[in-house]
Amino acid sequence: MTNRRSFLSLALMGLALGHARARTENTGAAPASLHRHVAKRLHEIEGRSRGRLGVQILDTATGSVFGHRADERFLMCSTFKLLASALVLQRVDRGQESLDRRIVFGRGDLLPHSPVTGRHVGGDGMTLGELCAATITTSDNAAANLILASYGGPRAFTAFARELGDSVTRLDRTEPALNAWRDAVSDTTSPRAMLASLQRVALGDALTPASRDTLQRWLRANTTGETRLKAGLPAGWTIGDKTGASDDDGHGGTSNDIAVVWPPGRAPMLVTAYLTGSSAPFAARNATLAQVGQLLSPIVAGLARR
């Protein structure tokens, strides 16, 4: 039986080999020169990251897609909280849940990084809507677990992903265990799969217009992404995002960010960026994602010239 450390060693060997066969995907209406520029930049960004970078970018105005390692699996870490909250909203839409339902919890439910729930232990607790807002805007871990428990846990989350047409994304554990590699598939997604699911819940028809607006409002209020994708955007652009991060037992860190981005006067763009297995410190990993964000403005400019 392969133990966890042996598996991780094999996994890291696979990731290293993956650098030699990384594929960059570019489809849609963008000119070939723009495709080449984005592909070159993504390879350069990954080369400096000291890890494995997966990216998918969709320009909804033209249908142009830019991807790098878009079908490889990455730990979701806290990016799962976006879909976890979207499932609550879908249940509200179907009359199965209410955002006003109060959930009472005790000190034993708290986890490291529970900045909002930590202020509401006992008493009247928090409403389900408040828990969703907390887990998206501050990445509150206790709130995330309480949300999962409200509808059946990781299995229900994965069933929701399948309902969205996502055959890749899966959740197997709760916070904080989900932030460490257990095997090659547990608690993972791919940049392509997560982007498609993000599009369905944030811009598409998976939720009612009212619930979609609520989700977008929570995403725009996020406070944890200032140094990631947002840091690479021009002034005046709006972003709604959900971040994720972990340090995996000394084997390399993860920093993620998934976002809806609204350039001024233009249809939104979607971005899913996952960096894992990096030996770089936390701030440097976040700076890698900011460099991905810097690509969006040249993409818009290049599409305007086509």
Order of alpha helices (4+ residues) and beta strands (2+ residues): alpha-beta-alpha-beta-beta-beta-alpha-beta-beta-alpha-alpha-alpha-beta-alpha-alpha-beta-beta-beta-alpha-alpha
